[in-house]
Amino acid sequence: SMAASQRSHGRVATVAIDAMSFKLPVFVGDIVCVYTEIVRIGRTSMTIHVEAWALRGRIGKRVKVTEGQFTFVAIDENRKPQPIPDG
């Protein structure tokens, strides 16, 4: 939600998670990196593609452990949808 919050300049609510797939487990000692890309911006909502990668054994191989599409809605202080600002 950090990418969505930054883009909307405020609070967001998760309204959908589409096509979430877990490819591999994350083990104790793995370093996990999460990458996001905004794929669609509407008037009050946005869809963000999320990938998580694990670095095995701190210096080992990097593997994708999960990915999915998340839809967020920008909300105001009353938890009502609000427009996403341009740029």
N, C-alpha and C positions, 0 to 999 in steps of 0.2 A: 504493500500500500504506500510505501515511501515515494515511489515514482509517481503514483496517482496524486498524492497529496502535494508534491512539489509542482506538478503540472497544473493542478486546480487552485493552487495558492491557498489551500485550506483543508478542511476535513473531508473525508470520503467514506463511503460505506461500500462494502463488497456486496454486490447483488447477484453475481453468478460466477461459477467456476466451470468452464467448459473444457472437455477433453483433457482432463488431468491424467497423466500417466506416470506411474512409478516404474523406472527402468531397472534400477539397482538400489540396494540398501546403502545407508550411510552408517559407517562404523565409528566406534569410539576412537578418537585420535585423528579422524579425517578433518581436513579443513574444507569448509563448504563455502562456495562462492555463488551468489545469485545475480543473474543478469536479466534486465528487463528491456522491452522495446514496446513503445506505444504504437499499436497497429490501427487504431481508429479513435477519433474524437468526435463525439456528437455535441448536442447543446448542453446537456448536463451529465453525460456519461462518457466513459472511455473504456476501450478494451486494451489490455496489456498482455503481451506474451512474456511468460516467465520461464527461465531455465535455471536449474540448480546443478552445479558441478561439484564433485568432491575430488580433492587432492589426497590420494591414498598415502598413508604413512608420512605425511608432511612433505616429503620430497619425491614421492612416487608418481605414478601415472595419474592423469586427470581424466575423470569419467563423468558423463552426464547421468545424474541420478533421478531427475524428474523434470517435467515441463508441463505447462498448461496455459490456458487462456483465462484471464480474470477480467470481469467487468465491474467497474467501480462507478458510483454516482457521487458527484460533488454535493455536499450538504452544507446548509447554513447552521447557525447556532441553535435553531429550533428543529434540527434534523430534517429539514425540508430540502428537496432538490434545488440546486441553484446553478445558474449558467457557469460554464467553464470559461475563464477569460481567454482572449486571444493571446497567442504566443506566450 
